[in-house]
Amino acid sequence: MRTALLLGMALLLAAQPTAALAWGGRGHAVIDQAALAALPEDGPVFLRNHAEFIAEEAGAPDTWRSSSEPFSKIDEDPNHTWFVERLAFLREVPRSRYAFVLALYREHERVRKTDPKAAERLNVRWTGTLPYAVMEGYGRIVAGMRSLRSKQSKGEPTANIERTLAFYTAWMSHYIADAANPHHVSIHCEGWVGDNPKGYATGGGIHGKFEIGYADAINLQPSDFSGRIGAPQRQDGDLFDAVLAYLKDSNREVETIFDLDKRGVLADPASREGRDFVYRRSAAGAAMLRDLLTRAWKESATPGVGVARPQDPSSPNYDPETGTAPAP
């Protein structure tokens, strides 16, 4: 009875074009719990002491998206998506949120002259800023971890900074978990759009049906997929590129959701195929979160190095449109 009620609520929410769709509380919580449990012993294992808090607060970014708080909504909405197919016009993804917004606006204006309908969704809300939300969150975590290490070295109390880092972790983890659902990285976020020769669902209900309804129906738990997370992966290369690659990998699986739905798998909690897909995507999210937290902890052990005064017009690579040099 409870499962049916939750599924019905999910479908109702998903049917709203502007609904704040994201993994339900269960999905975010279990991905975080699995990631924390999988941290290597030389990683930020202190976060495990805050696992319950992190799991509970992982849903917070969705609460900032209500139309009753329009300023936070317009700022937060784009952070939950990255519609890969709509970004083909970019030769290279800008390494600055604001440079990206400007490039997107220029493309919007170009397309609007010949195809106003297409231009309606060629904007920051209907393309998304998810990788920037991840990178900005990562920066907060590294800075906080440096503060933690400094306090530890001085013998000062660390309870407050640990709690702050727990919230930063919950905040960033939300976007990592969102991206684990291929819907969040595809123009097919709320149903199949464009040519549809296979007759996939075109209504927004499929979004909630998968990530809330099905996850609840199968009683998703960290133990279901912890064995699929794998060993920690070195993240020594360019982190922004790694985040973009993670989003592209998820995007490649969007059609699988529609195929599962068409064949009735998402209506069958007992389906091994349906469970396997949810476990696989959850494991991908947990692995990415675990690896980002581990890298942040290692990075925080050394002093921060960056371009001196990137906001100075005389700084190398200074961008006068955004008022600062982009990330190197």
N, C-alpha and C positions, 0 to 999 in steps of 0.2 A: 504494500500500500504506500509506504514512504517513498520507495523508488519511483513508483508511478507518479506520485505527486511532484517529486523533484524533476522528473523528466518533463512533466507538463509545464512546470514553471520555467524550465530551461527553454522549451520550445516557444513559450509565450514571449520571453525576453528576447530570444534570438530573432523573432519575427519583426522586432522593431528596428527600422533602418539605422537609428542612431544609438541603439543599445550599447552599453559598455560591456562588450563581449570579451571574455578572457577565460582561461582555465578557471573552473570553479574553485572554491576554497580548498577542496580536496586535492585537486591537481597541483596547485601551487605548494600546498603544505607538504605533500609526499615527495615532490621533486626536491624541495629544500632539505627535508629530513634525510633523504637518500644521499644527497650531495655531501652533507655534513658528516654522515657516517663514513663516507668514502674518502675523507680527507687523509692524506698521508701523515704520518706521525711528525714529520718535520714541517707540517703546514700549520695554519691557524686553528689548531684544535681547541683553543679556548672558546671558539664559537659554538662548540657542541654543548657547552654549559647553558647556552641561550637558544637551544634548538626549538623548544616549545614556543618561545617568544617570536623567533624568526618565522616559524611555520604559520603562526597566527597573524603576524603583520605582513606577510607576503602578499596578501590581497589588498593592502592599503591603497596602492596606486589606482585601483578601480574605483575607490570611493571618492577620488578627486575628479571624477568624470561626469558627475551629475549636472544636468542643465540648471539646477538650482544654484550652482556655483559656476557661473559662466566664465569667469576669468581663469579659474583653475582648469575648467573643462577644455577651453580652447588651447591652453598650453599643453595639457596632458594627453588629450586624445591621440595625437600623432605618434606618441612614444610607444604605442602598443602594436604598431604595424610597420611593415616594410614591403610594399607591393612590388616585388621584383620585376614583374612583366612591364610595369609602367615606367621603369627606369632605364630602358634600353637606350634612350637618347644620351645618356651619360657615358662618355668615353672612360672617365674615371670618377669614382665617387669622391666628392670633396671631403677634405679632412677637417671640416668645420661645419657645425650645424647651420650657421648663418650663411656661409658660402653655398651650402646645399639649397637652402630656402631661396636664395637669390637666383641660383641656376634654374631651379624649378619654376620660379616665377617667370623668368625669361622664356622658358619653354612653353609655359602656359600662354603667354602673350603671343608667341609665334603660332601655336596651334589654334588659338582662338580666332585668328583671322580667317582661317579656312574651314575649321570644324569646331564651332562653338560648343556643340554637345560633348565632344570628347574633352574639351578644355574644362568642362564643369568639374571633372574629377582629377584634373592634372594640377594638383595643388598639394600643399603640405598635409592637409587632413586626409586626403584620399591617396596618398603615396606613403606617408609615414616617416618617422624619424627614429625608429627603434635602435639602430646601431649607435646613434649618438647618445641615446639614453643609457645604453650599456656602458659606453666608454666614459661618459660623465660620472656614472655611478662607480665605475672602477677607480677613477681618479679620487673620488671621495674616500673610498675604502683604503687606497694606498696611503693617502694623507693621514687618515685616522690611525692606520697601523703604525705609521712613523711616530705619531704622538704617543701611542701605546708603548712602543719600544723606548721612547724617551723617558716616559714616566717609570717604566720598569727599571731602567738604568739608574734612575735617581732614587729608587725605593719609594716612589710615591704611589698612592692608591690608584688602582686602574678600573675599579668597578664601573664608574661612569663612562669612561671612554669605551670600555667593552660593550656596554649597553648601547652606546651610540653606534658602534661598529655593527652590532647585531641588527640595528634598524637599517643601516646602510646596506647590509647584506640582504635583508628582506626586500628592500626597495629595488636594488639591482636585479635580484633574482626573479622578480616579477616579469621583467622583460625577457630574461633568458627562458623562462618557462613559457611565456607567450609564444616565443619564436619556435619552441619545440612543436607547437601545433602548426602544421603547414598552412592552415587558414590565415594565420596572422602575417604570412609573408607572401601573399598572393592576391591578385585582383579578384579571385574567386572566394574571398573572405566570407561573403554573405550569400553564397549560392553561385552556381556556374554562370558566367557572363560570356557573351559573344557566341560564336559558332558552337553548337552543342550536338554533334552527330550521335553521341552515345546516350543522349537523353538524361543527363545528370540533373539533380535537383537544382532549381533556380531560386528557391526561397531561402531566406536567411535562417530558417529553422535548423538547417543541417549543422550550423556552427555550434550552437548550444547542445544539439543532439549528440554531437561527438564528444566535446570536451567537458561538458557538465553531465548531461544525461547518462552517457555510456560509462564515464569514469565513476559516477556514483552507483550505477547499476551493477558494476562488477566489483564494487567496494575496493577500489584501487588502494594499495598499500605499498610502502617502500620495499617490503620484502618481495613483492611481486616482480620487481625488475632490478633489484640491487645487484644481482649476479650478472647482469648485462652491462653494467656501467664500464667495466674494464679497468685496466691499470691507469694511473695518472699519466697524462700526456704532457710532454715538454711544450711549453708555450714561449719559446725563446725568440720567435720571429716577430714580425709586425703584428701587433694585437688587433688593430683595426681591420687588417686584411683577414685575420683569423675569424673575427666576428662576422664579417661579410660572407666568408666561406660557410660558416655555420648556418647563416640565413639561407644561402643558396641551396645547401644540402636539404634543408627542411622544405624549401619550395618545390623541390623535385618530387616530393611525396604527396602533393596536394591532391592529385587525381585519385590516389589510393583511397582517400576518405570518401570521395564521391562514388567510387566503385563499390566500396563496402556498403555504403548507404543504399545504393541501387539494388544490390543483391540481398538486402534485408539483414545484413550482418549486424548493423548498429541497433537493430531491434531485438537482438538475441544475446543477452549477457553471457550465455553459456558458450558462445562461439570462440573456439580457440584462435581462429584467424583474427577476430576483432580484438581479443585480449592481447594477442601478440603485437598487433600494431600499436596499441596504447602503451604497452610495456616498452616497446622499442623507442617510441618518441619520448617517453618519460625518461628513459635511461640516457638518451642523447642530451636532454636538458640538464639532468643531474650531473653528467660527466662534464659538460661545458661549465657549469657553475663551480663544480669542484676544482677544475683546472684554473679558472680565473681567480678564485680565492687563493689557491696555492701560489700562483704567480704573483699576486698582489703582496702576499706575505713575504716572499723572497725579495721582491722589488723594494719593499719598505725597509729592508735591512741596510740599504745604502742611501746616502744623501740624494735628494732629488736633483736632477740635472736638466736644465732646459735653456731655451734661448733667453738671453737677458732682455728684459723689457720688450716682449713681443708686441706690445701695444704702441711702441714708439715708431713713428713714421720712418725713422732711420734704420729700424731693425731689418735684417735680411728677410726677404719674402713677405714683408708687410703688405697686407691687403687693405687698401683704402676703403673698400666697400664694406668690410666688416670691422675695421679698426684694430686688427691684430694679425699677427702672423699665424697661419694655420699650424696644426700639429705636424711635426716633421715626419 
